[in-house]
Amino acid sequence: MQEILDRADEYAERFEGYEPRPGDLRTADDDRIGKLVRMRAELDRSILQAVRDARDDGSSWSTIGRQLGTSGEAARQRYAHLIAS
């Protein structure tokens, strides 16, 4: 806190002389990208839970892979270690 008080004049000058540059301000695209990243993370969690449920219900990796649009082996490699815990 003392450092801020000691440098108050310097900070005031920097604030008053500030000119925004491209990239300094957030845009609607920044917000949209962040929202999409959060949505993707939620979808990834939902898919993982669905795979876990399918395996618990006895579905084969082949069936799960087909639903994911990949091979059973690829599905097993991607999800088996995640649902084991």
PyMOL Python script that loads the backbone (N, CA, C, O; Angstrom):
from pymol import cmd

cmd.read_pdbstr("""\
ATOM      1  N   MET A   1       0.825  -1.191   0.000  1.00  0.00           N
ATOM      2  CA  MET A   1       0.000   0.000   0.000  1.00  0.00           C
ATOM      3  C   MET A   1       0.873   1.261   0.000  1.00  0.00           C
ATOM      4  O   MET A   1       0.587   2.235  -0.696  1.00  0.00           O
ATOM      5  N   GLN A   2       1.936   1.215   0.792  1.00  0.00           N
ATOM      6  CA  GLN A   2       2.811   2.380   0.871  1.00  0.00           C
ATOM      7  C   GLN A   2       3.448   2.682  -0.478  1.00  0.00           C
ATOM      8  O   GLN A   2       3.626   3.844  -0.841  1.00  0.00           O
ATOM      9  N   GLU A   3       3.792   1.623  -1.227  1.00  0.00           N
ATOM     10  CA  GLU A   3       4.396   1.826  -2.549  1.00  0.00           C
ATOM     11  C   GLU A   3       3.442   2.592  -3.462  1.00  0.00           C
ATOM     12  O   GLU A   3       3.868   3.470  -4.212  1.00  0.00           O
ATOM     13  N   ILE A   4       2.169   2.263  -3.400  1.00  0.00           N
ATOM     14  CA  ILE A   4       1.171   2.961  -4.222  1.00  0.00           C
ATOM     15  C   ILE A   4       1.120   4.434  -3.840  1.00  0.00           C
ATOM     16  O   ILE A   4       1.091   5.311  -4.704  1.00  0.00           O
ATOM     17  N   LEU A   5       1.109   4.693  -2.540  1.00  0.00           N
ATOM     18  CA  LEU A   5       1.077   6.081  -2.083  1.00  0.00           C
ATOM     19  C   LEU A   5       2.342   6.826  -2.496  1.00  0.00           C
ATOM     20  O   LEU A   5       2.284   7.983  -2.913  1.00  0.00           O
ATOM     21  N   ASP A   6       3.488   6.153  -2.376  1.00  0.00           N
ATOM     22  CA  ASP A   6       4.755   6.790  -2.743  1.00  0.00           C
ATOM     23  C   ASP A   6       4.829   7.107  -4.233  1.00  0.00           C
ATOM     24  O   ASP A   6       5.482   8.072  -4.629  1.00  0.00           O
ATOM     25  N   ARG A   7       4.173   6.314  -5.049  1.00  0.00           N
ATOM     26  CA  ARG A   7       4.257   6.488  -6.503  1.00  0.00           C
ATOM     27  C   ARG A   7       2.967   7.073  -7.091  1.00  0.00           C
ATOM     28  O   ARG A   7       2.737   6.976  -8.297  1.00  0.00           O
ATOM     29  N   ALA A   8       2.141   7.669  -6.258  1.00  0.00           N
ATOM     30  CA  ALA A   8       0.838   8.170  -6.699  1.00  0.00           C
ATOM     31  C   ALA A   8       0.947   9.156  -7.858  1.00  0.00           C
ATOM     32  O   ALA A   8       0.171   9.078  -8.810  1.00  0.00           O
ATOM     33  N   ASP A   9       1.896  10.076  -7.787  1.00  0.00           N
ATOM     34  CA  ASP A   9       2.043  11.063  -8.865  1.00  0.00           C
ATOM     35  C   ASP A   9       2.416  10.382 -10.176  1.00  0.00           C
ATOM     36  O   ASP A   9       1.877  10.720 -11.230  1.00  0.00           O
ATOM     37  N   GLU A  10       3.334   9.425 -10.113  1.00  0.00           N
ATOM     38  CA  GLU A  10       3.736   8.690 -11.316  1.00  0.00           C
ATOM     39  C   GLU A  10       2.542   7.957 -11.920  1.00  0.00           C
ATOM     40  O   GLU A  10       2.317   8.004 -13.129  1.00  0.00           O
ATOM     41  N   TYR A  11       1.780   7.280 -11.060  1.00  0.00           N
ATOM     42  CA  TYR A  11       0.618   6.536 -11.554  1.00  0.00           C
ATOM     43  C   TYR A  11      -0.425   7.474 -12.150  1.00  0.00           C
ATOM     44  O   TYR A  11      -1.045   7.147 -13.163  1.00  0.00           O
ATOM     45  N   ALA A  12      -0.624   8.631 -11.536  1.00  0.00           N
ATOM     46  CA  ALA A  12      -1.594   9.598 -12.053  1.00  0.00           C
ATOM     47  C   ALA A  12      -1.178  10.087 -13.439  1.00  0.00           C
ATOM     48  O   ALA A  12      -2.015  10.201 -14.334  1.00  0.00           O
ATOM     49  N   GLU A  13       0.119  10.377 -13.619  1.00  0.00           N
ATOM     50  CA  GLU A  13       0.605  10.823 -14.926  1.00  0.00           C
ATOM     51  C   GLU A  13       0.424   9.739 -15.985  1.00  0.00           C
ATOM     52  O   GLU A  13       0.004  10.021 -17.107  1.00  0.00           O
ATOM     53  N   ARG A  14       0.741   8.511 -15.625  1.00  0.00           N
ATOM     54  CA  ARG A  14       0.579   7.408 -16.578  1.00  0.00           C
ATOM     55  C   ARG A  14      -0.894   7.235 -16.949  1.00  0.00           C
ATOM     56  O   ARG A  14      -1.222   6.995 -18.111  1.00  0.00           O
ATOM     57  N   PHE A  15      -1.770   7.357 -15.967  1.00  0.00           N
ATOM     58  CA  PHE A  15      -3.199   7.205 -16.218  1.00  0.00           C
ATOM     59  C   PHE A  15      -3.709   8.310 -17.135  1.00  0.00           C
ATOM     60  O   PHE A  15      -4.426   8.046 -18.100  1.00  0.00           O
ATOM     61  N   GLU A  16      -3.340   9.529 -16.831  1.00  0.00           N
ATOM     62  CA  GLU A  16      -3.815  10.666 -17.614  1.00  0.00           C
ATOM     63  C   GLU A  16      -3.251  10.667 -19.030  1.00  0.00           C
ATOM     64  O   GLU A  16      -3.912  11.156 -19.946  1.00  0.00           O
ATOM     65  N   GLY A  17      -2.061  10.139 -19.231  1.00  0.00           N
ATOM     66  CA  GLY A  17      -1.448  10.123 -20.553  1.00  0.00           C
ATOM     67  C   GLY A  17      -1.703   8.854 -21.346  1.00  0.00           C
ATOM     68  O   GLY A  17      -1.176   8.685 -22.446  1.00  0.00           O
ATOM     69  N   TYR A  18      -2.500   7.973 -20.795  1.00  0.00           N
ATOM     70  CA  TYR A  18      -2.733   6.675 -21.448  1.00  0.00           C
ATOM     71  C   TYR A  18      -3.525   6.839 -22.743  1.00  0.00           C
ATOM     72  O   TYR A  18      -4.552   7.517 -22.774  1.00  0.00           O
ATOM     73  N   GLU A  19      -3.042   6.217 -23.794  1.00  0.00           N
ATOM     74  CA  GLU A  19      -3.747   6.147 -25.074  1.00  0.00           C
ATOM     75  C   GLU A  19      -3.962   4.668 -25.389  1.00  0.00           C
ATOM     76  O   GLU A  19      -2.992   3.923 -25.530  1.00  0.00           O
ATOM     77  N   PRO A  20      -5.207   4.234 -25.502  1.00  0.00           N
ATOM     78  CA  PRO A  20      -5.461   2.812 -25.794  1.00  0.00           C
ATOM     79  C   PRO A  20      -4.840   2.390 -27.121  1.00  0.00           C
ATOM     80  O   PRO A  20      -4.827   3.150 -28.089  1.00  0.00           O
ATOM     81  N   ARG A  21      -4.330   1.172 -27.144  1.00  0.00           N
ATOM     82  CA  ARG A  21      -3.777   0.578 -28.362  1.00  0.00           C
ATOM     83  C   ARG A  21      -4.666  -0.589 -28.756  1.00  0.00           C
ATOM     84  O   ARG A  21      -5.392  -1.129 -27.921  1.00  0.00           O
ATOM     85  N   PRO A  22      -4.616  -0.979 -30.020  1.00  0.00           N
ATOM     86  CA  PRO A  22      -5.372  -2.170 -30.420  1.00  0.00           C
ATOM     87  C   PRO A  22      -4.946  -3.347 -29.544  1.00  0.00           C
ATOM     88  O   PRO A  22      -3.759  -3.563 -29.299  1.00  0.00           O
ATOM     89  N   GLY A  23      -5.908  -4.075 -29.094  1.00  0.00           N
ATOM     90  CA  GLY A  23      -5.623  -5.216 -28.240  1.00  0.00           C
ATOM     91  C   GLY A  23      -5.750  -4.914 -26.759  1.00  0.00           C
ATOM     92  O   GLY A  23      -5.815  -5.838 -25.947  1.00  0.00           O
ATOM     93  N   ASP A  24      -5.787  -3.629 -26.385  1.00  0.00           N
ATOM     94  CA  ASP A  24      -5.929  -3.276 -24.974  1.00  0.00           C
ATOM     95  C   ASP A  24      -7.354  -3.495 -24.470  1.00  0.00           C
ATOM     96  O   ASP A  24      -7.574  -3.802 -23.298  1.00  0.00           O
ATOM     97  N   LEU A  25      -8.295  -3.336 -25.357  1.00  0.00           N
ATOM     98  CA  LEU A  25      -9.693  -3.414 -24.949  1.00  0.00           C
ATOM     99  C   LEU A  25     -10.283  -4.768 -25.311  1.00  0.00           C
ATOM    100  O   LEU A  25      -9.961  -5.346 -26.349  1.00  0.00           O
ATOM    101  N   ARG A  26     -11.140  -5.257 -24.448  1.00  0.00           N
ATOM    102  CA  ARG A  26     -11.835  -6.510 -24.732  1.00  0.00           C
ATOM    103  C   ARG A  26     -12.897  -6.248 -25.793  1.00  0.00           C
ATOM    104  O   ARG A  26     -13.491  -5.171 -25.857  1.00  0.00           O
ATOM    105  N   THR A  27     -13.113  -7.251 -26.612  1.00  0.00           N
ATOM    106  CA  THR A  27     -14.128  -7.132 -27.654  1.00  0.00           C
ATOM    107  C   THR A  27     -15.196  -8.182 -27.432  1.00  0.00           C
ATOM    108  O   THR A  27     -15.053  -9.073 -26.593  1.00  0.00           O
ATOM    109  N   ALA A  28     -16.262  -8.064 -28.193  1.00  0.00           N
ATOM    110  CA  ALA A  28     -17.327  -9.064 -28.123  1.00  0.00           C
ATOM    111  C   ALA A  28     -16.789 -10.436 -28.510  1.00  0.00           C
ATOM    112  O   ALA A  28     -17.241 -11.452 -27.981  1.00  0.00           O
ATOM    113  N   ASP A  29     -15.817 -10.471 -29.437  1.00  0.00           N
ATOM    114  CA  ASP A  29     -15.228 -11.754 -29.827  1.00  0.00           C
ATOM    115  C   ASP A  29     -14.491 -12.405 -28.667  1.00  0.00           C
ATOM    116  O   ASP A  29     -14.530 -13.627 -28.523  1.00  0.00           O
ATOM    117  N   ASP A  30     -13.814 -11.603 -27.829  1.00  0.00           N
ATOM    118  CA  ASP A  30     -13.141 -12.155 -26.652  1.00  0.00           C
ATOM    119  C   ASP A  30     -14.152 -12.848 -25.758  1.00  0.00           C
ATOM    120  O   ASP A  30     -13.915 -13.960 -25.286  1.00  0.00           O
ATOM    121  N   ASP A  31     -15.272 -12.195 -25.528  1.00  0.00           N
ATOM    122  CA  ASP A  31     -16.312 -12.772 -24.684  1.00  0.00           C
ATOM    123  C   ASP A  31     -16.891 -14.025 -25.327  1.00  0.00           C
ATOM    124  O   ASP A  31     -17.145 -15.013 -24.638  1.00  0.00           O
ATOM    125  N   ARG A  32     -17.100 -13.995 -26.626  1.00  0.00           N
ATOM    126  CA  ARG A  32     -17.667 -15.147 -27.333  1.00  0.00           C
ATOM    127  C   ARG A  32     -16.715 -16.333 -27.282  1.00  0.00           C
ATOM    128  O   ARG A  32     -17.135 -17.467 -27.053  1.00  0.00           O
ATOM    129  N   ILE A  33     -15.439 -16.065 -27.495  1.00  0.00           N
ATOM    130  CA  ILE A  33     -14.454 -17.144 -27.457  1.00  0.00           C
ATOM    131  C   ILE A  33     -14.420 -17.768 -26.065  1.00  0.00           C
ATOM    132  O   ILE A  33     -14.430 -18.992 -25.932  1.00  0.00           O
ATOM    133  N   GLY A  34     -14.380 -16.949 -25.049  1.00  0.00           N
ATOM    134  CA  GLY A  34     -14.378 -17.468 -23.680  1.00  0.00           C
ATOM    135  C   GLY A  34     -15.607 -18.300 -23.386  1.00  0.00           C
ATOM    136  O   GLY A  34     -15.515 -19.355 -22.758  1.00  0.00           O
ATOM    137  N   LYS A  35     -16.752 -17.829 -23.836  1.00  0.00           N
ATOM    138  CA  LYS A  35     -17.992 -18.575 -23.626  1.00  0.00           C
ATOM    139  C   LYS A  35     -17.932 -19.919 -24.347  1.00  0.00           C
ATOM    140  O   LYS A  35     -18.344 -20.939 -23.794  1.00  0.00           O
ATOM    141  N   LEU A  36     -17.427 -19.925 -25.564  1.00  0.00           N
ATOM    142  CA  LEU A  36     -17.331 -21.175 -26.321  1.00  0.00           C
ATOM    143  C   LEU A  36     -16.357 -22.152 -25.668  1.00  0.00           C
ATOM    144  O   LEU A  36     -16.604 -23.358 -25.660  1.00  0.00           O
ATOM    145  N   VAL A  37     -15.265 -21.650 -25.129  1.00  0.00           N
ATOM    146  CA  VAL A  37     -14.312 -22.523 -24.432  1.00  0.00           C
ATOM    147  C   VAL A  37     -14.974 -23.154 -23.213  1.00  0.00           C
ATOM    148  O   VAL A  37     -14.798 -24.345 -22.956  1.00  0.00           O
ATOM    149  N   ARG A  38     -15.728 -22.368 -22.469  1.00  0.00           N
ATOM    150  CA  ARG A  38     -16.447 -22.917 -21.305  1.00  0.00           C
ATOM    151  C   ARG A  38     -17.490 -23.935 -21.736  1.00  0.00           C
ATOM    152  O   ARG A  38     -17.668 -24.958 -21.074  1.00  0.00           O
ATOM    153  N   MET A  39     -18.183 -23.666 -22.845  1.00  0.00           N
ATOM    154  CA  MET A  39     -19.171 -24.622 -23.360  1.00  0.00           C
ATOM    155  C   MET A  39     -18.493 -25.925 -23.775  1.00  0.00           C
ATOM    156  O   MET A  39     -19.004 -27.010 -23.496  1.00  0.00           O
ATOM    157  N   ARG A  40     -17.332 -25.817 -24.448  1.00  0.00           N
ATOM    158  CA  ARG A  40     -16.606 -27.012 -24.870  1.00  0.00           C
ATOM    159  C   ARG A  40     -16.192 -27.840 -23.658  1.00  0.00           C
ATOM    160  O   ARG A  40     -16.305 -29.065 -23.681  1.00  0.00           O
ATOM    161  N   ALA A  41     -15.719 -27.190 -22.611  1.00  0.00           N
ATOM    162  CA  ALA A  41     -15.316 -27.907 -21.399  1.00  0.00           C
ATOM    163  C   ALA A  41     -16.511 -28.630 -20.789  1.00  0.00           C
ATOM    164  O   ALA A  41     -16.388 -29.771 -20.344  1.00  0.00           O
ATOM    165  N   GLU A  42     -17.658 -27.974 -20.768  1.00  0.00           N
ATOM    166  CA  GLU A  42     -18.872 -28.608 -20.233  1.00  0.00           C
ATOM    167  C   GLU A  42     -19.288 -29.795 -21.097  1.00  0.00           C
ATOM    168  O   GLU A  42     -19.674 -30.840 -20.573  1.00  0.00           O
ATOM    169  N   LEU A  43     -19.213 -29.640 -22.413  1.00  0.00           N
ATOM    170  CA  LEU A  43     -19.534 -30.754 -23.309  1.00  0.00           C
ATOM    171  C   LEU A  43     -18.567 -31.912 -23.119  1.00  0.00           C
ATOM    172  O   LEU A  43     -18.982 -33.071 -23.123  1.00  0.00           O
ATOM    173  N   ASP A  44     -17.289 -31.616 -22.954  1.00  0.00           N
ATOM    174  CA  ASP A  44     -16.302 -32.674 -22.711  1.00  0.00           C
ATOM    175  C   ASP A  44     -16.635 -33.444 -21.437  1.00  0.00           C
ATOM    176  O   ASP A  44     -16.542 -34.671 -21.410  1.00  0.00           O
ATOM    177  N   ARG A  45     -17.022 -32.727 -20.380  1.00  0.00           N
ATOM    178  CA  ARG A  45     -17.419 -33.399 -19.131  1.00  0.00           C
ATOM    179  C   ARG A  45     -18.661 -34.251 -19.343  1.00  0.00           C
ATOM    180  O   ARG A  45     -18.750 -35.361 -18.819  1.00  0.00           O
ATOM    181  N   SER A  46     -19.620 -33.739 -20.108  1.00  0.00           N
ATOM    182  CA  SER A  46     -20.849 -34.489 -20.375  1.00  0.00           C
ATOM    183  C   SER A  46     -20.567 -35.739 -21.200  1.00  0.00           C
ATOM    184  O   SER A  46     -21.134 -36.800 -20.937  1.00  0.00           O
ATOM    185  N   ILE A  47     -19.696 -35.619 -22.194  1.00  0.00           N
ATOM    186  CA  ILE A  47     -19.338 -36.787 -23.012  1.00  0.00           C
ATOM    187  C   ILE A  47     -18.634 -37.823 -22.151  1.00  0.00           C
ATOM    188  O   ILE A  47     -18.924 -39.015 -22.253  1.00  0.00           O
ATOM    189  N   LEU A  48     -17.718 -37.385 -21.310  1.00  0.00           N
ATOM    190  CA  LEU A  48     -17.018 -38.314 -20.426  1.00  0.00           C
ATOM    191  C   LEU A  48     -18.006 -39.056 -19.533  1.00  0.00           C
ATOM    192  O   LEU A  48     -17.889 -40.267 -19.348  1.00  0.00           O
ATOM    193  N   GLN A  49     -18.965 -38.343 -18.985  1.00  0.00           N
ATOM    194  CA  GLN A  49     -19.965 -38.993 -18.131  1.00  0.00           C
ATOM    195  C   GLN A  49     -20.815 -39.968 -18.936  1.00  0.00           C
ATOM    196  O   GLN A  49     -21.147 -41.047 -18.447  1.00  0.00           O
ATOM    197  N   ALA A  50     -21.167 -39.604 -20.157  1.00  0.00           N
ATOM    198  CA  ALA A  50     -21.954 -40.505 -21.008  1.00  0.00           C
ATOM    199  C   ALA A  50     -21.162 -41.767 -21.342  1.00  0.00           C
ATOM    200  O   ALA A  50     -21.721 -42.864 -21.362  1.00  0.00           O
ATOM    201  N   VAL A  51     -19.870 -41.616 -21.604  1.00  0.00           N
ATOM    202  CA  VAL A  51     -19.022 -42.785 -21.872  1.00  0.00           C
ATOM    203  C   VAL A  51     -18.948 -43.656 -20.623  1.00  0.00           C
ATOM    204  O   VAL A  51     -19.069 -44.878 -20.710  1.00  0.00           O
ATOM    205  N   ARG A  52     -18.751 -43.040 -19.473  1.00  0.00           N
ATOM    206  CA  ARG A  52     -18.711 -43.782 -18.208  1.00  0.00           C
ATOM    207  C   ARG A  52     -20.018 -44.545 -18.006  1.00  0.00           C
ATOM    208  O   ARG A  52     -20.002 -45.728 -17.665  1.00  0.00           O
ATOM    209  N   ASP A  53     -21.147 -43.872 -18.215  1.00  0.00           N
ATOM    210  CA  ASP A  53     -22.456 -44.519 -18.050  1.00  0.00           C
ATOM    211  C   ASP A  53     -22.625 -45.669 -19.035  1.00  0.00           C
ATOM    212  O   ASP A  53     -23.123 -46.735 -18.672  1.00  0.00           O
ATOM    213  N   ALA A  54     -22.211 -45.452 -20.279  1.00  0.00           N
ATOM    214  CA  ALA A  54     -22.344 -46.502 -21.295  1.00  0.00           C
ATOM    215  C   ALA A  54     -21.515 -47.722 -20.914  1.00  0.00           C
ATOM    216  O   ALA A  54     -21.983 -48.853 -21.048  1.00  0.00           O
ATOM    217  N   ARG A  55     -20.298 -47.507 -20.445  1.00  0.00           N
ATOM    218  CA  ARG A  55     -19.456 -48.628 -20.020  1.00  0.00           C
ATOM    219  C   ARG A  55     -20.063 -49.330 -18.811  1.00  0.00           C
ATOM    220  O   ARG A  55     -20.052 -50.559 -18.736  1.00  0.00           O
ATOM    221  N   ASP A  56     -20.591 -48.560 -17.868  1.00  0.00           N
ATOM    222  CA  ASP A  56     -21.241 -49.152 -16.688  1.00  0.00           C
ATOM    223  C   ASP A  56     -22.448 -49.989 -17.086  1.00  0.00           C
ATOM    224  O   ASP A  56     -22.769 -50.979 -16.429  1.00  0.00           O
ATOM    225  N   ASP A  57     -23.117 -49.586 -18.168  1.00  0.00           N
ATOM    226  CA  ASP A  57     -24.289 -50.324 -18.661  1.00  0.00           C
ATOM    227  C   ASP A  57     -23.900 -51.478 -19.572  1.00  0.00           C
ATOM    228  O   ASP A  57     -24.774 -52.185 -20.074  1.00  0.00           O
ATOM    229  N   GLY A  58     -22.606 -51.681 -19.796  1.00  0.00           N
ATOM    230  CA  GLY A  58     -22.141 -52.820 -20.575  1.00  0.00           C
ATOM    231  C   GLY A  58     -21.874 -52.570 -22.045  1.00  0.00           C
ATOM    232  O   GLY A  58     -21.629 -53.518 -22.791  1.00  0.00           O
ATOM    233  N   SER A  59     -21.913 -51.333 -22.479  1.00  0.00           N
ATOM    234  CA  SER A  59     -21.632 -51.040 -23.891  1.00  0.00           C
ATOM    235  C   SER A  59     -20.172 -51.337 -24.205  1.00  0.00           C
ATOM    236  O   SER A  59     -19.286 -51.104 -23.383  1.00  0.00           O
ATOM    237  N   SER A  60     -19.939 -51.851 -25.397  1.00  0.00           N
ATOM    238  CA  SER A  60     -18.571 -52.145 -25.834  1.00  0.00           C
ATOM    239  C   SER A  60     -17.890 -50.860 -26.288  1.00  0.00           C
ATOM    240  O   SER A  60     -18.542 -49.861 -26.594  1.00  0.00           O
ATOM    241  N   TRP A  61     -16.566 -50.913 -26.323  1.00  0.00           N
ATOM    242  CA  TRP A  61     -15.817 -49.776 -26.845  1.00  0.00           C
ATOM    243  C   TRP A  61     -16.145 -49.551 -28.313  1.00  0.00           C
ATOM    244  O   TRP A  61     -16.134 -48.417 -28.791  1.00  0.00           O
ATOM    245  N   SER A  62     -16.432 -50.616 -29.017  1.00  0.00           N
ATOM    246  CA  SER A  62     -16.791 -50.495 -30.432  1.00  0.00           C
ATOM    247  C   SER A  62     -18.067 -49.673 -30.601  1.00  0.00           C
ATOM    248  O   SER A  62     -18.142 -48.793 -31.459  1.00  0.00           O
ATOM    249  N   THR A  63     -19.062 -49.967 -29.778  1.00  0.00           N
ATOM    250  CA  THR A  63     -20.332 -49.225 -29.835  1.00  0.00           C
ATOM    251  C   THR A  63     -20.120 -47.762 -29.450  1.00  0.00           C
ATOM    252  O   THR A  63     -20.634 -46.858 -30.109  1.00  0.00           O
ATOM    253  N   ILE A  64     -19.368 -47.541 -28.393  1.00  0.00           N
ATOM    254  CA  ILE A  64     -19.096 -46.170 -27.943  1.00  0.00           C
ATOM    255  C   ILE A  64     -18.311 -45.412 -29.011  1.00  0.00           C
ATOM    256  O   ILE A  64     -18.611 -44.255 -29.307  1.00  0.00           O
ATOM    257  N   GLY A  65     -17.313 -46.065 -29.582  1.00  0.00           N
ATOM    258  CA  GLY A  65     -16.530 -45.430 -30.634  1.00  0.00           C
ATOM    259  C   GLY A  65     -17.389 -45.024 -31.811  1.00  0.00           C
ATOM    260  O   GLY A  65     -17.236 -43.929 -32.352  1.00  0.00           O
ATOM    261  N   ARG A  66     -18.293 -45.902 -32.207  1.00  0.00           N
ATOM    262  CA  ARG A  66     -19.193 -45.597 -33.327  1.00  0.00           C
ATOM    263  C   ARG A  66     -20.024 -44.353 -33.005  1.00  0.00           C
ATOM    264  O   ARG A  66     -20.213 -43.493 -33.866  1.00  0.00           O
ATOM    265  N   GLN A  67     -20.518 -44.257 -31.776  1.00  0.00           N
ATOM    266  CA  GLN A  67     -21.322 -43.090 -31.382  1.00  0.00           C
ATOM    267  C   GLN A  67     -20.488 -41.811 -31.343  1.00  0.00           C
ATOM    268  O   GLN A  67     -21.005 -40.714 -31.555  1.00  0.00           O
ATOM    269  N   LEU A  68     -19.198 -41.964 -31.069  1.00  0.00           N
ATOM    270  CA  LEU A  68     -18.304 -40.805 -31.036  1.00  0.00           C
ATOM    271  C   LEU A  68     -17.751 -40.452 -32.410  1.00  0.00           C
ATOM    272  O   LEU A  68     -17.088 -39.428 -32.578  1.00  0.00           O
ATOM    273  N   GLY A  69     -18.028 -41.306 -33.391  1.00  0.00           N
ATOM    274  CA  GLY A  69     -17.527 -41.059 -34.739  1.00  0.00           C
ATOM    275  C   GLY A  69     -16.084 -41.492 -34.918  1.00  0.00           C
ATOM    276  O   GLY A  69     -15.350 -40.919 -35.722  1.00  0.00           O
ATOM    277  N   THR A  70     -15.683 -42.503 -34.166  1.00  0.00           N
ATOM    278  CA  THR A  70     -14.309 -42.991 -34.243  1.00  0.00           C
ATOM    279  C   THR A  70     -14.319 -44.501 -34.046  1.00  0.00           C
ATOM    280  O   THR A  70     -15.386 -45.111 -33.973  1.00  0.00           O
ATOM    281  N   SER A  71     -13.169 -45.092 -33.962  1.00  0.00           N
ATOM    282  CA  SER A  71     -13.105 -46.540 -33.736  1.00  0.00           C
ATOM    283  C   SER A  71     -13.234 -46.846 -32.245  1.00  0.00           C
ATOM    284  O   SER A  71     -13.035 -45.979 -31.395  1.00  0.00           O
ATOM    285  N   GLY A  72     -13.566 -48.078 -31.957  1.00  0.00           N
ATOM    286  CA  GLY A  72     -13.635 -48.504 -30.567  1.00  0.00           C
ATOM    287  C   GLY A  72     -12.294 -48.387 -29.873  1.00  0.00           C
ATOM    288  O   GLY A  72     -12.218 -47.989 -28.710  1.00  0.00           O
ATOM    289  N   GLU A  73     -11.232 -48.737 -30.593  1.00  0.00           N
ATOM    290  CA  GLU A  73      -9.884 -48.649 -30.012  1.00  0.00           C
ATOM    291  C   GLU A  73      -9.509 -47.205 -29.705  1.00  0.00           C
ATOM    292  O   GLU A  73      -8.925 -46.926 -28.658  1.00  0.00           O
ATOM    293  N   ALA A  74      -9.834 -46.294 -30.599  1.00  0.00           N
ATOM    294  CA  ALA A  74      -9.540 -44.874 -30.354  1.00  0.00           C
ATOM    295  C   ALA A  74     -10.331 -44.367 -29.150  1.00  0.00           C
ATOM    296  O   ALA A  74      -9.806 -43.613 -28.331  1.00  0.00           O
ATOM    297  N   ALA A  75     -11.590 -44.780 -29.045  1.00  0.00           N
ATOM    298  CA  ALA A  75     -12.413 -44.382 -27.899  1.00  0.00           C
ATOM    299  C   ALA A  75     -11.819 -44.936 -26.606  1.00  0.00           C
ATOM    300  O   ALA A  75     -11.737 -44.230 -25.601  1.00  0.00           O
ATOM    301  N   ARG A  76     -11.405 -46.206 -26.638  1.00  0.00           N
ATOM    302  CA  ARG A  76     -10.820 -46.824 -25.449  1.00  0.00           C
ATOM    303  C   ARG A  76      -9.550 -46.088 -25.032  1.00  0.00           C
ATOM    304  O   ARG A  76      -9.346 -45.804 -23.852  1.00  0.00           O
ATOM    305  N   GLN A  77      -8.700 -45.781 -26.010  1.00  0.00           N
ATOM    306  CA  GLN A  77      -7.452 -45.084 -25.699  1.00  0.00           C
ATOM    307  C   GLN A  77      -7.704 -43.698 -25.109  1.00  0.00           C
ATOM    308  O   GLN A  77      -6.973 -43.239 -24.232  1.00  0.00           O
ATOM    309  N   ARG A  78      -8.732 -43.052 -25.598  1.00  0.00           N
ATOM    310  CA  ARG A  78      -9.003 -41.693 -25.121  1.00  0.00           C
ATOM    311  C   ARG A  78      -9.680 -41.671 -23.756  1.00  0.00           C
ATOM    312  O   ARG A  78      -9.370 -40.812 -22.931  1.00  0.00           O
ATOM    313  N   TYR A  79     -10.614 -42.615 -23.502  1.00  0.00           N
ATOM    314  CA  TYR A  79     -11.459 -42.504 -22.317  1.00  0.00           C
ATOM    315  C   TYR A  79     -11.210 -43.530 -21.216  1.00  0.00           C
ATOM    316  O   TYR A  79     -11.569 -43.276 -20.067  1.00  0.00           O
ATOM    317  N   ALA A  80     -10.613 -44.670 -21.522  1.00  0.00           N
ATOM    318  CA  ALA A  80     -10.505 -45.736 -20.516  1.00  0.00           C
ATOM    319  C   ALA A  80      -9.805 -45.265 -19.243  1.00  0.00           C
ATOM    320  O   ALA A  80     -10.279 -45.537 -18.140  1.00  0.00           O
ATOM    321  N   HIS A  81      -8.694 -44.568 -19.384  1.00  0.00           N
ATOM    322  CA  HIS A  81      -7.968 -44.122 -18.190  1.00  0.00           C
ATOM    323  C   HIS A  81      -8.724 -43.024 -17.436  1.00  0.00           C
ATOM    324  O   HIS A  81      -8.516 -42.844 -16.236  1.00  0.00           O
ATOM    325  N   LEU A  82      -9.589 -42.298 -18.125  1.00  0.00           N
ATOM    326  CA  LEU A  82     -10.349 -41.224 -17.478  1.00  0.00           C
ATOM    327  C   LEU A  82     -11.527 -41.758 -16.673  1.00  0.00           C
ATOM    328  O   LEU A  82     -11.911 -41.173 -15.660  1.00  0.00           O
ATOM    329  N   ILE A  83     -12.100 -42.873 -17.126  1.00  0.00           N
ATOM    330  CA  ILE A  83     -13.262 -43.405 -16.411  1.00  0.00           C
ATOM    331  C   ILE A  83     -12.861 -44.444 -15.374  1.00  0.00           C
ATOM    332  O   ILE A  83     -13.697 -44.876 -14.580  1.00  0.00           O
ATOM    333  N   ALA A  84     -11.600 -44.850 -15.368  1.00  0.00           N
ATOM    334  CA  ALA A  84     -11.137 -45.853 -14.409  1.00  0.00           C
ATOM    335  C   ALA A  84     -11.087 -45.290 -12.994  1.00  0.00           C
ATOM    336  O   ALA A  84     -11.199 -46.041 -12.025  1.00  0.00           O
ATOM    337  N   SER A  85     -10.922 -43.987 -12.867  1.00  0.00           N
ATOM    338  CA  SER A  85     -10.794 -43.392 -11.532  1.00  0.00           C
ATOM    339  C   SER A  85     -12.118 -43.015 -10.929  1.00  0.00           C
ATOM    340  O   SER A  85     -12.164 -42.505  -9.809  1.00  0.00           O
TER     341      SER A  85
END
""", "prot")
cmd.dss("prot")
cmd.show_as("cartoon", "prot")
cmd.util.cbc("prot")
cmd.orient("prot")
